[in-house]
Amino acid sequence: MFVCSCLAVTNRTVDATIASGAATVAEVTQRCGAGGRCGGCWPELQRLLEAADAQRASHRSAVA
């Protein structure tokens, strides 16, 4: 699914960018371009970042 229609960036690309260490919308934009044109996808980028944070927190608590 396209997250950023302007630059044709998919959710898989954004997820990989987040997994590689991008922690803010600005970092995602810098690394893969998503959100770099009109900014209409920023709320979705933020949602994906928050989902990744929640998943990491859940994994940490399951390991601990």
PyMOL Python script that loads the backbone (N, CA, C, O; Angstrom):
from pymol import cmd

cmd.read_pdbstr("""\
ATOM      1  N   MET A   1       0.845  -1.168   0.000  1.00  0.00           N
ATOM      2  CA  MET A   1       0.000   0.000   0.000  1.00  0.00           C
ATOM      3  C   MET A   1       0.896   1.239   0.000  1.00  0.00           C
ATOM      4  O   MET A   1       1.908   1.284   0.700  1.00  0.00           O
ATOM      5  N   PHE A   2       0.514   2.237  -0.790  1.00  0.00           N
ATOM      6  CA  PHE A   2       1.267   3.482  -0.805  1.00  0.00           C
ATOM      7  C   PHE A   2       0.926   4.314   0.421  1.00  0.00           C
ATOM      8  O   PHE A   2      -0.242   4.587   0.697  1.00  0.00           O
ATOM      9  N   VAL A   3       1.943   4.707   1.140  1.00  0.00           N
ATOM     10  CA  VAL A   3       1.793   5.629   2.262  1.00  0.00           C
ATOM     11  C   VAL A   3       1.926   7.055   1.736  1.00  0.00           C
ATOM     12  O   VAL A   3       1.164   7.947   2.108  1.00  0.00           O
ATOM     13  N   CYS A   4       2.904   7.245   0.870  1.00  0.00           N
ATOM     14  CA  CYS A   4       3.166   8.554   0.259  1.00  0.00           C
ATOM     15  C   CYS A   4       2.872   8.435  -1.231  1.00  0.00           C
ATOM     16  O   CYS A   4       3.677   7.898  -1.991  1.00  0.00           O
ATOM     17  N   SER A   5       1.729   8.934  -1.633  1.00  0.00           N
ATOM     18  CA  SER A   5       1.345   8.862  -3.044  1.00  0.00           C
ATOM     19  C   SER A   5       2.204   9.775  -3.911  1.00  0.00           C
ATOM     20  O   SER A   5       2.514   9.433  -5.052  1.00  0.00           O
ATOM     21  N   CYS A   6       2.586  10.915  -3.387  1.00  0.00           N
ATOM     22  CA  CYS A   6       3.381  11.869  -4.176  1.00  0.00           C
ATOM     23  C   CYS A   6       4.679  11.254  -4.678  1.00  0.00           C
ATOM     24  O   CYS A   6       5.083  11.479  -5.819  1.00  0.00           O
ATOM     25  N   LEU A   7       5.324  10.483  -3.825  1.00  0.00           N
ATOM     26  CA  LEU A   7       6.629   9.921  -4.165  1.00  0.00           C
ATOM     27  C   LEU A   7       6.599   8.403  -4.297  1.00  0.00           C
ATOM     28  O   LEU A   7       7.647   7.767  -4.410  1.00  0.00           O
ATOM     29  N   ALA A   8       5.397   7.817  -4.282  1.00  0.00           N
ATOM     30  CA  ALA A   8       5.203   6.374  -4.463  1.00  0.00           C
ATOM     31  C   ALA A   8       6.021   5.547  -3.470  1.00  0.00           C
ATOM     32  O   ALA A   8       6.717   4.608  -3.857  1.00  0.00           O
ATOM     33  N   VAL A   9       5.928   5.907  -2.177  1.00  0.00           N
ATOM     34  CA  VAL A   9       6.631   5.174  -1.121  1.00  0.00           C
ATOM     35  C   VAL A   9       5.616   4.271  -0.423  1.00  0.00           C
ATOM     36  O   VAL A   9       4.560   4.727   0.016  1.00  0.00           O
ATOM     37  N   THR A  10       5.948   2.996  -0.327  1.00  0.00           N
ATOM     38  CA  THR A  10       5.022   2.025   0.261  1.00  0.00           C
ATOM     39  C   THR A  10       5.218   1.881   1.769  1.00  0.00           C
ATOM     40  O   THR A  10       6.213   2.329   2.337  1.00  0.00           O
ATOM     41  N   ASN A  11       4.240   1.245   2.388  1.00  0.00           N
ATOM     42  CA  ASN A  11       4.336   0.977   3.818  1.00  0.00           C
ATOM     43  C   ASN A  11       5.510   0.055   4.132  1.00  0.00           C
ATOM     44  O   ASN A  11       6.103   0.160   5.206  1.00  0.00           O
ATOM     45  N   ARG A  12       5.852  -0.832   3.224  1.00  0.00           N
ATOM     46  CA  ARG A  12       6.997  -1.722   3.453  1.00  0.00           C
ATOM     47  C   ARG A  12       8.294  -0.925   3.521  1.00  0.00           C
ATOM     48  O   ARG A  12       9.158  -1.191   4.357  1.00  0.00           O
ATOM     49  N   THR A  13       8.417   0.045   2.640  1.00  0.00           N
ATOM     50  CA  THR A  13       9.608   0.892   2.655  1.00  0.00           C
ATOM     51  C   THR A  13       9.669   1.703   3.941  1.00  0.00           C
ATOM     52  O   THR A  13      10.728   1.824   4.557  1.00  0.00           O
ATOM     53  N   VAL A  14       8.534   2.256   4.345  1.00  0.00           N
ATOM     54  CA  VAL A  14       8.498   3.047   5.574  1.00  0.00           C
ATOM     55  C   VAL A  14       8.794   2.154   6.777  1.00  0.00           C
ATOM     56  O   VAL A  14       9.559   2.544   7.659  1.00  0.00           O
ATOM     57  N   ASP A  15       8.201   0.964   6.825  1.00  0.00           N
ATOM     58  CA  ASP A  15       8.464   0.041   7.936  1.00  0.00           C
ATOM     59  C   ASP A  15       9.944  -0.318   8.015  1.00  0.00           C
ATOM     60  O   ASP A  15      10.511  -0.371   9.107  1.00  0.00           O
ATOM     61  N   ALA A  16      10.574  -0.564   6.869  1.00  0.00           N
ATOM     62  CA  ALA A  16      11.995  -0.886   6.851  1.00  0.00           C
ATOM     63  C   ALA A  16      12.832   0.312   7.308  1.00  0.00           C
ATOM     64  O   ALA A  16      13.842   0.151   7.992  1.00  0.00           O
ATOM     65  N   THR A  17      12.404   1.494   6.926  1.00  0.00           N
ATOM     66  CA  THR A  17      13.108   2.708   7.337  1.00  0.00           C
ATOM     67  C   THR A  17      13.031   2.887   8.848  1.00  0.00           C
ATOM     68  O   THR A  17      14.018   3.246   9.490  1.00  0.00           O
ATOM     69  N   ILE A  18      11.860   2.635   9.406  1.00  0.00           N
ATOM     70  CA  ILE A  18      11.681   2.729  10.855  1.00  0.00           C
ATOM     71  C   ILE A  18      12.503   1.641  11.555  1.00  0.00           C
ATOM     72  O   ILE A  18      13.150   1.901  12.570  1.00  0.00           O
ATOM     73  N   ALA A  19      12.474   0.448  11.015  1.00  0.00           N
ATOM     74  CA  ALA A  19      13.238  -0.660  11.610  1.00  0.00           C
ATOM     75  C   ALA A  19      14.736  -0.394  11.589  1.00  0.00           C
ATOM     76  O   ALA A  19      15.475  -0.895  12.436  1.00  0.00           O
ATOM     77  N   SER A  20      15.182   0.402  10.608  1.00  0.00           N
ATOM     78  CA  SER A  20      16.614   0.706  10.530  1.00  0.00           C
ATOM     79  C   SER A  20      17.020   1.867  11.423  1.00  0.00           C
ATOM     80  O   SER A  20      18.187   2.259  11.445  1.00  0.00           O
ATOM     81  N   GLY A  21      16.050   2.426  12.170  1.00  0.00           N
ATOM     82  CA  GLY A  21      16.404   3.417  13.164  1.00  0.00           C
ATOM     83  C   GLY A  21      15.749   4.775  13.057  1.00  0.00           C
ATOM     84  O   GLY A  21      15.941   5.606  13.945  1.00  0.00           O
ATOM     85  N   ALA A  22      14.985   5.040  12.012  1.00  0.00           N
ATOM     86  CA  ALA A  22      14.290   6.324  11.918  1.00  0.00           C
ATOM     87  C   ALA A  22      13.258   6.412  13.038  1.00  0.00           C
ATOM     88  O   ALA A  22      12.444   5.504  13.202  1.00  0.00           O
ATOM     89  N   ALA A  23      13.286   7.499  13.811  1.00  0.00           N
ATOM     90  CA  ALA A  23      12.424   7.605  14.984  1.00  0.00           C
ATOM     91  C   ALA A  23      11.452   8.777  14.929  1.00  0.00           C
ATOM     92  O   ALA A  23      10.614   8.932  15.818  1.00  0.00           O
ATOM     93  N   THR A  24      11.558   9.601  13.894  1.00  0.00           N
ATOM     94  CA  THR A  24      10.654  10.741  13.749  1.00  0.00           C
ATOM     95  C   THR A  24      10.208  10.817  12.299  1.00  0.00           C
ATOM     96  O   THR A  24      10.810  10.208  11.414  1.00  0.00           O
ATOM     97  N   VAL A  25       9.138  11.579  12.071  1.00  0.00           N
ATOM     98  CA  VAL A  25       8.667  11.787  10.701  1.00  0.00           C
ATOM     99  C   VAL A  25       9.776  12.425   9.869  1.00  0.00           C
ATOM    100  O   VAL A  25       9.976  12.043   8.716  1.00  0.00           O
ATOM    101  N   ALA A  26      10.489  13.376  10.428  1.00  0.00           N
ATOM    102  CA  ALA A  26      11.575  14.027   9.699  1.00  0.00           C
ATOM    103  C   ALA A  26      12.656  13.030   9.296  1.00  0.00           C
ATOM    104  O   ALA A  26      13.184  13.112   8.186  1.00  0.00           O
ATOM    105  N   GLU A  27      12.991  12.097  10.169  1.00  0.00           N
ATOM    106  CA  GLU A  27      14.003  11.092   9.845  1.00  0.00           C
ATOM    107  C   GLU A  27      13.503  10.147   8.760  1.00  0.00           C
ATOM    108  O   GLU A  27      14.260   9.774   7.864  1.00  0.00           O
ATOM    109  N   VAL A  28      12.229   9.757   8.836  1.00  0.00           N
ATOM    110  CA  VAL A  28      11.654   8.904   7.792  1.00  0.00           C
ATOM    111  C   VAL A  28      11.735   9.630   6.451  1.00  0.00           C
ATOM    112  O   VAL A  28      12.147   9.048   5.448  1.00  0.00           O
ATOM    113  N   THR A  29      11.343  10.897   6.440  1.00  0.00           N
ATOM    114  CA  THR A  29      11.370  11.690   5.211  1.00  0.00           C
ATOM    115  C   THR A  29      12.784  11.785   4.663  1.00  0.00           C
ATOM    116  O   THR A  29      12.999  11.626   3.461  1.00  0.00           O
ATOM    117  N   GLN A  30      13.734  12.040   5.526  1.00  0.00           N
ATOM    118  CA  GLN A  30      15.129  12.174   5.100  1.00  0.00           C
ATOM    119  C   GLN A  30      15.654  10.870   4.509  1.00  0.00           C
ATOM    120  O   GLN A  30      16.377  10.887   3.513  1.00  0.00           O
ATOM    121  N   ARG A  31      15.299   9.754   5.111  1.00  0.00           N
ATOM    122  CA  ARG A  31      15.868   8.466   4.699  1.00  0.00           C
ATOM    123  C   ARG A  31      15.195   7.848   3.480  1.00  0.00           C
ATOM    124  O   ARG A  31      15.875   7.258   2.640  1.00  0.00           O
ATOM    125  N   CYS A  32      13.861   7.971   3.362  1.00  0.00           N
ATOM    126  CA  CYS A  32      13.193   7.290   2.239  1.00  0.00           C
ATOM    127  C   CYS A  32      12.346   8.221   1.377  1.00  0.00           C
ATOM    128  O   CYS A  32      11.804   7.794   0.358  1.00  0.00           O
ATOM    129  N   GLY A  33      12.227   9.476   1.769  1.00  0.00           N
ATOM    130  CA  GLY A  33      11.502  10.445   0.962  1.00  0.00           C
ATOM    131  C   GLY A  33      10.038  10.610   1.304  1.00  0.00           C
ATOM    132  O   GLY A  33       9.449  11.637   0.965  1.00  0.00           O
ATOM    133  N   ALA A  34       9.433   9.646   1.960  1.00  0.00           N
ATOM    134  CA  ALA A  34       8.005   9.739   2.286  1.00  0.00           C
ATOM    135  C   ALA A  34       7.726  11.014   3.067  1.00  0.00           C
ATOM    136  O   ALA A  34       8.409  11.311   4.047  1.00  0.00           O
ATOM    137  N   GLY A  35       6.728  11.761   2.635  1.00  0.00           N
ATOM    138  CA  GLY A  35       6.369  12.998   3.307  1.00  0.00           C
ATOM    139  C   GLY A  35       7.167  14.193   2.843  1.00  0.00           C
ATOM    140  O   GLY A  35       7.014  15.287   3.385  1.00  0.00           O
ATOM    141  N   GLY A  36       8.014  14.005   1.852  1.00  0.00           N
ATOM    142  CA  GLY A  36       8.901  15.060   1.422  1.00  0.00           C
ATOM    143  C   GLY A  36       8.332  16.047   0.425  1.00  0.00           C
ATOM    144  O   GLY A  36       8.997  17.018   0.063  1.00  0.00           O
ATOM    145  N   ARG A  37       7.115  15.811  -0.020  1.00  0.00           N
ATOM    146  CA  ARG A  37       6.559  16.748  -0.987  1.00  0.00           C
ATOM    147  C   ARG A  37       5.438  17.560  -0.352  1.00  0.00           C
ATOM    148  O   ARG A  37       5.654  18.713   0.019  1.00  0.00           O
ATOM    149  N   CYS A  38       4.250  16.987  -0.221  1.00  0.00           N
ATOM    150  CA  CYS A  38       3.105  17.787   0.255  1.00  0.00           C
ATOM    151  C   CYS A  38       2.868  17.663   1.760  1.00  0.00           C
ATOM    152  O   CYS A  38       2.258  18.548   2.361  1.00  0.00           O
ATOM    153  N   GLY A  39       3.342  16.578   2.376  1.00  0.00           N
ATOM    154  CA  GLY A  39       3.142  16.382   3.809  1.00  0.00           C
ATOM    155  C   GLY A  39       1.811  15.758   4.180  1.00  0.00           C
ATOM    156  O   GLY A  39       1.519  15.583   5.363  1.00  0.00           O
ATOM    157  N   GLY A  40       1.007  15.424   3.198  1.00  0.00           N
ATOM    158  CA  GLY A  40      -0.296  14.829   3.490  1.00  0.00           C
ATOM    159  C   GLY A  40      -0.222  13.479   4.182  1.00  0.00           C
ATOM    160  O   GLY A  40      -1.180  13.064   4.834  1.00  0.00           O
ATOM    161  N   CYS A  41       0.896  12.796   4.049  1.00  0.00           N
ATOM    162  CA  CYS A  41       1.038  11.474   4.669  1.00  0.00           C
ATOM    163  C   CYS A  41       1.676  11.531   6.053  1.00  0.00           C
ATOM    164  O   CYS A  41       1.852  10.492   6.690  1.00  0.00           O
ATOM    165  N   TRP A  42       2.022  12.710   6.525  1.00  0.00           N
ATOM    166  CA  TRP A  42       2.652  12.818   7.851  1.00  0.00           C
ATOM    167  C   TRP A  42       1.845  12.144   8.959  1.00  0.00           C
ATOM    168  O   TRP A  42       2.438  11.468   9.799  1.00  0.00           O
ATOM    169  N   PRO A  43       0.506  12.300   8.999  1.00  0.00           N
ATOM    170  CA  PRO A  43      -0.231  11.593  10.058  1.00  0.00           C
ATOM    171  C   PRO A  43      -0.069  10.075   9.975  1.00  0.00           C
ATOM    172  O   PRO A  43       0.026   9.408  11.005  1.00  0.00           O
ATOM    173  N   GLU A  44      -0.036   9.529   8.769  1.00  0.00           N
ATOM    174  CA  GLU A  44       0.153   8.086   8.622  1.00  0.00           C
ATOM    175  C   GLU A  44       1.575   7.685   8.999  1.00  0.00           C
ATOM    176  O   GLU A  44       1.777   6.634   9.607  1.00  0.00           O
ATOM    177  N   LEU A  45       2.546   8.492   8.652  1.00  0.00           N
ATOM    178  CA  LEU A  45       3.921   8.209   9.062  1.00  0.00           C
ATOM    179  C   LEU A  45       4.027   8.206  10.583  1.00  0.00           C
ATOM    180  O   LEU A  45       4.683   7.338  11.159  1.00  0.00           O
ATOM    181  N   GLN A  46       3.390   9.166  11.229  1.00  0.00           N
ATOM    182  CA  GLN A  46       3.392   9.225  12.696  1.00  0.00           C
ATOM    183  C   GLN A  46       2.720   7.998  13.282  1.00  0.00           C
ATOM    184  O   GLN A  46       3.192   7.447  14.277  1.00  0.00           O
ATOM    185  N   ARG A  47       1.622   7.565  12.676  1.00  0.00           N
ATOM    186  CA  ARG A  47       0.919   6.373  13.148  1.00  0.00           C
ATOM    187  C   ARG A  47       1.823   5.145  13.029  1.00  0.00           C
ATOM    188  O   ARG A  47       1.869   4.321  13.943  1.00  0.00           O
ATOM    189  N   LEU A  48       2.536   5.017  11.921  1.00  0.00           N
ATOM    190  CA  LEU A  48       3.446   3.880  11.738  1.00  0.00           C
ATOM    191  C   LEU A  48       4.594   3.919  12.745  1.00  0.00           C
ATOM    192  O   LEU A  48       5.002   2.877  13.259  1.00  0.00           O
ATOM    193  N   LEU A  49       5.107   5.094  13.026  1.00  0.00           N
ATOM    194  CA  LEU A  49       6.151   5.231  14.048  1.00  0.00           C
ATOM    195  C   LEU A  49       5.626   4.812  15.422  1.00  0.00           C
ATOM    196  O   LEU A  49       6.306   4.094  16.154  1.00  0.00           O
ATOM    197  N   GLU A  50       4.432   5.255  15.767  1.00  0.00           N
ATOM    198  CA  GLU A  50       3.851   4.900  17.066  1.00  0.00           C
ATOM    199  C   GLU A  50       3.563   3.411  17.152  1.00  0.00           C
ATOM    200  O   GLU A  50       3.756   2.809  18.209  1.00  0.00           O
ATOM    201  N   ALA A  51       3.109   2.808  16.069  1.00  0.00           N
ATOM    202  CA  ALA A  51       2.849   1.368  16.054  1.00  0.00           C
ATOM    203  C   ALA A  51       4.148   0.589  16.249  1.00  0.00           C
ATOM    204  O   ALA A  51       4.174  -0.411  16.966  1.00  0.00           O
ATOM    205  N   ALA A  52       5.210   1.042  15.617  1.00  0.00           N
ATOM    206  CA  ALA A  52       6.508   0.382  15.790  1.00  0.00           C
ATOM    207  C   ALA A  52       6.998   0.516  17.222  1.00  0.00           C
ATOM    208  O   ALA A  52       7.536  -0.438  17.783  1.00  0.00           O
ATOM    209  N   ASP A  53       6.818   1.695  17.823  1.00  0.00           N
ATOM    210  CA  ASP A  53       7.201   1.892  19.225  1.00  0.00           C
ATOM    211  C   ASP A  53       6.417   0.952  20.133  1.00  0.00           C
ATOM    212  O   ASP A  53       6.983   0.337  21.037  1.00  0.00           O
ATOM    213  N   ALA A  54       5.123   0.844  19.892  1.00  0.00           N
ATOM    214  CA  ALA A  54       4.277  -0.032  20.706  1.00  0.00           C
ATOM    215  C   ALA A  54       4.697  -1.482  20.551  1.00  0.00           C
ATOM    216  O   ALA A  54       4.714  -2.238  21.522  1.00  0.00           O
ATOM    217  N   GLN A  55       5.035  -1.868  19.335  1.00  0.00           N
ATOM    218  CA  GLN A  55       5.459  -3.248  19.097  1.00  0.00           C
ATOM    219  C   GLN A  55       6.779  -3.538  19.803  1.00  0.00           C
ATOM    220  O   GLN A  55       6.950  -4.608  20.387  1.00  0.00           O
ATOM    221  N   ARG A  56       7.712  -2.588  19.751  1.00  0.00           N
ATOM    222  CA  ARG A  56       8.987  -2.780  20.457  1.00  0.00           C
ATOM    223  C   ARG A  56       8.766  -2.852  21.964  1.00  0.00           C
ATOM    224  O   ARG A  56       9.393  -3.670  22.637  1.00  0.00           O
ATOM    225  N   ALA A  57       7.891  -2.016  22.503  1.00  0.00           N
ATOM    226  CA  ALA A  57       7.606  -2.027  23.942  1.00  0.00           C
ATOM    227  C   ALA A  57       6.970  -3.354  24.338  1.00  0.00           C
ATOM    228  O   ALA A  57       7.299  -3.913  25.385  1.00  0.00           O
ATOM    229  N   SER A  58       6.076  -3.852  23.519  1.00  0.00           N
ATOM    230  CA  SER A  58       5.424  -5.137  23.798  1.00  0.00           C
ATOM    231  C   SER A  58       6.444  -6.268  23.779  1.00  0.00           C
ATOM    232  O   SER A  58       6.395  -7.170  24.615  1.00  0.00           O
ATOM    233  N   HIS A  59       7.356  -6.217  22.833  1.00  0.00           N
ATOM    234  CA  HIS A  59       8.383  -7.246  22.731  1.00  0.00           C
ATOM    235  C   HIS A  59       9.312  -7.196  23.943  1.00  0.00           C
ATOM    236  O   HIS A  59       9.682  -8.232  24.497  1.00  0.00           O
ATOM    237  N   ARG A  60       9.685  -5.973  24.350  1.00  0.00           N
ATOM    238  CA  ARG A  60      10.557  -5.831  25.527  1.00  0.00           C
ATOM    239  C   ARG A  60       9.894  -6.394  26.778  1.00  0.00           C
ATOM    240  O   ARG A  60      10.546  -7.072  27.572  1.00  0.00           O
ATOM    241  N   SER A  61       8.602  -6.119  26.960  1.00  0.00           N
ATOM    242  CA  SER A  61       7.932  -6.600  28.171  1.00  0.00           C
ATOM    243  C   SER A  61       7.740  -8.104  28.126  1.00  0.00           C
ATOM    244  O   SER A  61       7.716  -8.753  29.171  1.00  0.00           O
ATOM    245  N   ALA A  62       7.604  -8.671  26.932  1.00  0.00           N
ATOM    246  CA  ALA A  62       7.452 -10.128  26.816  1.00  0.00           C
ATOM    247  C   ALA A  62       8.771 -10.829  27.096  1.00  0.00           C
ATOM    248  O   ALA A  62       8.774 -11.957  27.589  1.00  0.00           O
ATOM    249  N   VAL A  63       9.893 -10.183  26.794  1.00  0.00           N
ATOM    250  CA  VAL A  63      11.216 -10.764  27.014  1.00  0.00           C
ATOM    251  C   VAL A  63      11.627 -10.636  28.471  1.00  0.00           C
ATOM    252  O   VAL A  63      12.330 -11.496  29.001  1.00  0.00           O
ATOM    253  N   ALA A  64      11.191  -9.566  29.114  1.00  0.00           N
ATOM    254  CA  ALA A  64      11.616  -9.291  30.485  1.00  0.00           C
ATOM    255  C   ALA A  64      10.976 -10.169  31.488  1.00  0.00           C
ATOM    256  O   ALA A  64      11.247 -10.043  32.682  1.00  0.00           O
TER     257      ALA A  64
END
""", "prot")
cmd.dss("prot")
cmd.show_as("cartoon", "prot")
cmd.util.cbc("prot")
cmd.orient("prot")
